[in-house]
Amino acid sequence: MVEDREINMGGGWKMTIRMDVDKYGKSFIEIAKVRNDRKIGRFKLNPRYARDLGELLIDYAKEIDAEGLTGEE
């Protein structure tokens, strides 16, 4: 399917996003927090909600940018 995508979060942490299929043949999107190639936290998302999640994250990012709370100083 789709290869893993990674977002570097700093301090050795990464967020990985990948498409997978469970043992029953259902597709899901796995979002995981990774450090030293170990998945520390995982979340499985039904693909039908991926667009809604993405749009919501973009809205949050716009609000954070507007308030100047990006954490980059």
C-alpha positions in Angstrom: 0.0 0.0 0.0 1.4 3.4 1.1 4.9 3.7 2.6 5.3 5.0 6.1 5.4 8.8 6.4 7.4 10.3 9.2 7.2 13.7 11.0 10.3 14.5 13.2 9.1 15.9 16.5 12.5 16.6 18.1 14.2 14.9 21.0 14.5 11.6 19.1 10.7 11.3 18.7 8.9 10.8 15.4 5.3 10.4 14.4 4.6 7.8 11.8 1.5 7.6 9.6 0.8 4.5 7.5 -2.0 2.6 5.9 -2.5 -1.0 6.9 -5.0 -3.8 6.9 -6.0 -5.8 10.0 -6.4 -9.6 10.2 -10.1 -9.2 9.1 -9.2 -7.4 5.9 -10.3 -4.0 7.0 -8.1 -1.0 6.1 -7.0 1.5 8.7 -4.6 4.4 9.1 -2.1 3.9 12.0 -0.7 7.0 13.6 2.1 6.1 16.0 4.6 7.9 18.3 8.0 6.3 17.8 11.3 6.5 19.5 14.3 4.3 18.9 12.2 2.3 16.4 9.7 1.4 19.2 6.1 2.4 18.9 5.2 4.0 22.2 1.6 5.1 21.4 -0.6 4.0 18.5 -4.0 5.1 17.2 -5.9 3.3 14.5 -8.1 5.6 12.4 -10.9 4.5 10.0 -9.9 5.9 6.6 -13.3 7.5 6.0 -12.4 10.0 8.8 -8.9 10.9 7.5 -10.1 14.0 5.6 -12.1 15.3 8.6 -9.1 14.8 10.9 -6.7 16.6 8.4 -9.1 19.5 8.0 -9.5 19.9 11.8 -5.7 19.8 12.3 -5.3 22.5 9.7 -7.9 24.6 11.4 -6.1 24.2 14.7 -2.8 25.1 13.1 -4.3 28.3 11.7 -5.7 29.3 15.1 -2.4 28.6 16.8 -0.6 30.7 14.1 -3.1 33.6 14.5 -2.5 33.6 18.3 1.3 33.4 17.9 1.5 30.2 20.0 3.7 28.1 17.6 6.4 27.6 20.2 9.1 28.7 17.7 11.0 31.6 19.1 
